[in-house]
Amino acid sequence: MTLKQILSASLLTTSAAIASPGPTFGIASMDGDGHLTVVSASPLDLASTLQLQFPDSRSRSKCCKQLSASDLRLAEDKVNASNPLSGQPAYIYQAKVPAHWAEMPFIGVAVFGKVRAVTSTADRLVVADAAGLRFAADLCVSREGVHLTERRGKRLHVHLYFWLGYEVESPTCRPMPSDGQ
């Protein structure tokens, strides 16, 4: 392979990565009365579709309910959430959803973008984009809140935190390296 071919392939790969940054994951919280809160690390494309986990009849995570992102509004209510990886504020959106989506409080993974769900478990959502690339986000519970993490390769790409307002008896999070990697 010539240097020109290598540079061309590298440029195409870089261009594809820039043009297709992947989906945007977030934490979805439903209160059981038809109120949805979504915590995201970046602003959402309001022309896209939101897919979110919801509880089945045994309160296990299922995939996925869909909602137009244009139905979401930036939160007016105070929501204690953060974006500890970047140190930037988290984006908080709220919407009204059918109350039967979650008849009890429920927290799951949300995803924006042109993706299709591949796998949904209690603490993980795996999606594929149009090119077949897979992306995954994981949820875990610490002593006082919910963490969402997304890795791209071995690097931590997103870390969101949503404070619950009470202490959790059985946390599921494992310690994270202090450098965020």
C-alpha positions, 0 to 999 in steps of 0.5 A, spaced: 500 500 500 502 506 498 503 512 502 497 516 498 493 510 499 494 509 506 493 517 507 486 516 503 484 511 507 486 514 514 482 520 511 476 516 509 476 513 516 476 520 520 471 523 516 466 517 517 468 518 524 466 525 524 460 524 520 457 519 524 459 520 532 454 515 534 448 515 538 447 519 544 445 515 551 442 518 557 438 516 563 431 515 563 427 516 569 419 515 569 415 517 576 409 512 575 405 518 573 407 519 566 412 524 567 419 522 564 426 526 565 432 524 561 439 526 563 444 527 557 451 529 556 450 533 550 444 537 547 439 533 543 437 533 536 430 535 537 428 532 530 431 525 532 427 519 536 428 517 543 428 510 545 427 508 552 427 502 556 421 501 560 418 496 565 415 489 564 409 486 568 415 484 573 418 491 573 424 488 569 427 492 563 424 491 556 426 495 550 423 500 547 418 505 547 419 511 542 418 518 543 419 524 538 425 528 541 421 534 539 416 532 545 421 534 550 423 540 553 429 543 557 427 542 565 424 547 568 424 543 575 431 543 579 434 536 577 440 534 581 444 530 575 451 531 573 456 530 568 462 528 572 467 526 566 467 532 562 465 537 568 460 540 564 453 541 566 448 535 564 442 536 559 436 535 563 429 534 559 422 532 561 416 530 557 409 527 559 408 520 557 403 515 557 402 513 565 402 506 563 409 506 560 411 505 568 406 505 573 411 505 578 417 509 578 422 506 573 429 508 571 432 505 565 437 507 559 435 512 553 438 513 546 437 518 541 439 517 534 438 513 528 439 506 531 436 500 532 436 496 539 440 490 539 440 487 546 436 490 552 437 487 559 436 490 566 442 494 566 445 495 559 442 497 552 446 495 546 444 499 539 447 498 532 447 504 527 445 504 520 453 502 518 452 496 523 457 499 529 455 497 536 454 502 542 452 500 549 451 504 555 450 501 562 447 503 568 449 501 575 446 504 582 451 507 587 449 509 595 445 515 593 444 515 585 444 512 578 450 512 574 450 511 566 457 509 563 458 508 555 465 506 553 468 507 546 473 501 546 477 501 552 476 509 553 470 512 558 466 516 553 460 518 557 459 518 565 452 521 567 450 521 574 442 522 577 441 523 584 436 519 587 435 523 594 435 517 598 440 512 600 440 505 596 441 499 601 445 494 595 449 498 590 451 495 584 456 500 581 464 497 581 469 502 583 471 507 577 478 509 576 479 516 578 482 518 571 475 516 568 479 511 563 
